[in-house]
């Protein structure tokens, strides 16, 4: 009896899962499309029908990891104070990393060299800035000395916060002996010590 015929989307998900295993085992440079096709149980031409190149395949996998990270962020409940809001978001990001090593490595610990991959990475970083901008927008009072429109200030602060978070996430990749709770506390302290002094009132 033949198995159920997969839809195009189901086959794509199977390919991405197989590619994740192959890239994890062999690394991007050594992994081959034929190896991925074999792991996915399909022919190489079928693989190329879904992804025209190894870079496109890796970019698709990276995009799925960014979606996973940001979906978890969006599901977080509201917070009573600005500090709870910030610390809750930081905790969620590092909890996702701890349970998703592949995504952690791809998003934070690898520097994309292929332009197709780099473009997906840039889009993911831009989405992260957008979500952090929304966090800053929920803080009603910021005692800024800079004479900037609030929306521009929110974006600048979000970009700075994202850079700090990215740096610590990259550092943690090489310092796994540090418990996640301590990394969260360190990151939240770094971000909150400066921001907290600017808060005029809680959200």
Secondary structure, DSSP 8 states (H G I E B T S, - for coil): -------HHHHHHHHHHHHHHHHHHHHHHH--HHHHHHHHTS-HHHHHHH-SSHHHHHHHHHHHHHHHHHHHHHT----SSHHHHHHHHHHHHHHHHHH-HHHHIIIII----SHHHHHHHHHHHHHHHHHHHHHHHT--EE---S---HHHHHHHHHHHHHHHHHHHHHHHHT-TTS-HHHHHHHHHHHHHHHHHTTEEE--
